[in-house]
């Protein structure tokens, strides 16, 4: 059974590119904005990991992380994507629960490697904390 990855990305071309690269290894769920993703999670969606853009209309990726925390939803590991190198955004992402941060344009092999590593670390942490 494949792990489920939620992709939250407002740019259709980037969302489809991510889906294309990941669909052979993961079950991919696509959302074009963080509000829809938040609603999906509140409705019972349970991805194994999330890839979220930072710069999105209506709700940024950082606001999404904060909303998931404040709603007391289960937070799977989150990899944030950004087209802007900004230390303050990185720090804010990590403070609000993100596990990794990758700049666009990304190397698909690096993205896949980081995602697999993030999931492995998450599973290891869960088994240790039992």
HELIX and SHEET records of a PDB file:
HELIX    1   1 UNK A   12  UNK A   22  1                                  11    
HELIX    2   2 UNK A   34  UNK A   42  1                                   9    
HELIX    3   3 UNK A   61  UNK A   70  1                                  10    
HELIX    4   4 UNK A   87  UNK A   95  1                                   9    
HELIX    5   5 UNK A  108  UNK A  128  1                                  21    
SHEET    1   A 5 UNK A  26  UNK A  31  0                                        
SHEET    2   A 5 UNK A   3  UNK A   8  1                                        
SHEET    3   A 5 UNK A  49  UNK A  53  1                                        
SHEET    4   A 5 UNK A  77  UNK A  82  1                                        
SHEET    5   A 5 UNK A 100  UNK A 103  1                                        
END                                                                             
